[in-house]
């Protein structure tokens, strides 16, 4: 009787030891990551609440970078939403170099990675928090684009993008930026783009199964905005 009983107790001790070892390995893995805290402001220093923050890997220095803008980034690493004070945080990032971008929910402010010559670059160190990362959104000119839909051919938009009908701003370098939907009704859909002051851009309408005409009845492939 005593032999089997000791074996069972020994097995229980061994199982507890295995659990402790497994927990220790997870804690060690967590310490291999760092965290990030920063703010989103406009060019007057005012906080930008609700801004959508994207953190991308920075490209290595030996990779050729085309002239900015836009700011060239690597693959997306993490996203966050700034609170009402413009503060954001990301609890876990692997060590490395990153680029921070942000986009306001309302028109009038420019994402620095789309339009500026530079964006915040920072590093993450294992087991430490990187603070003081400030993303500044400059003011820009708003460009409304209204699409009339008198026959209600468009389905109601469920978000700020509809893949069946997209409005793009095309820069002089050929970079496309989607123009988000600001409002949608059964008879019209309203988009608003934000572009730098004094910048010539092209508005392009992309529709999979629909033909979009201008006010004169012509079918414009692109519309030049001086």
Secondary structure, DSSP 8 states (H G I E B T S, - for coil): -HHHHHHHHHHHHHHHHHHHHHHHHHHHHHTTEEEEEEEEEETTS-B-TT-EEEEEE---TTS----SSS----SEEEEEE--TTSEEEEEEEESEEEEEEEE-SSTTB--HHHHSS---EEEE-TT-EEEEEEEEE-B-EEEEEEEE-TT--S---SSS--TTEEEEEE-TT--EEE--EEEE-SSEEEEEEEE-TT--EEEEEEESS-----TTS---SEEEE-
